[in-house]
Amino acid sequence: MRILSKRQLKELVLYSPQHVARLEKAGQFPRRVQLGPNRVGWVEDEVLDWLKKRLECREEPERRS
């Protein structure tokens, strides 16, 4: 298991730290792991799964009522 730093996460996801925090709070992004008093990280596999789901949604045809 690999833990991503804030910098590594931003390279992968391209969202600002504030937007990531909003998504986490809304339950729409993997939760961070507290590594120490001033250090957090994200489980790489969870972030990659989240990205994969976003890509799959993009590929599905849009449904209209």
N, C-alpha and C positions, 0 to 999 in steps of 0.2 A: 504494500500500500504506500502511495506517495501523497504527500501533503503539499499543496500549492500555496505559495506566498501571495500577498496582495498583488505584487508586480506580475507574477506568473499568471494569476487569475485574469488580470487586466489584459495581458497579451492574448489569452485564449478567448475571452468573452467580449472584450472591447466595450464594456460598460464602465461608467464612473463608479467609484466606491459608494457614492450616495445612492445610485440607482440599484446597485447590488444589495445594499442594506434594505431598501424599500421592497425589493422582490423577496428577500429573505423574510422580512416581517410579514408579508402577505402570503407566505408559504409557497411561493412560486420559484424558488431557487434553493439549491442545497444549503443547509445551515453550516455556518462556520464552526470550527473547532478551536476552543481556547487552548493555546499551547503554553501560555505563561501569562503573567500579569499584563504584559504589553504586546503580546504576540498572538495572532490568529492565523488560521490556515483553512483550506478547503480540501476535502478528500477528492483527489483527481478523478477517480472512477465515477463518483457521483456527479461531478461537473461535466464529464464527458457524456454520461448518460443523459443529463439534462440537455446538452447541446444536440445529441442524437435525436431526442424527442422533438426538439424545435425544428430540426431538419425534416423529420418525417411529417410533421404538420404542414410544412411548407409544400411538400410534394403531393399532399392529398388535394383533390379537386375541391373547390369551394362549393358548399351546399347552400342553396337558396330555397326559401319556403315558398 
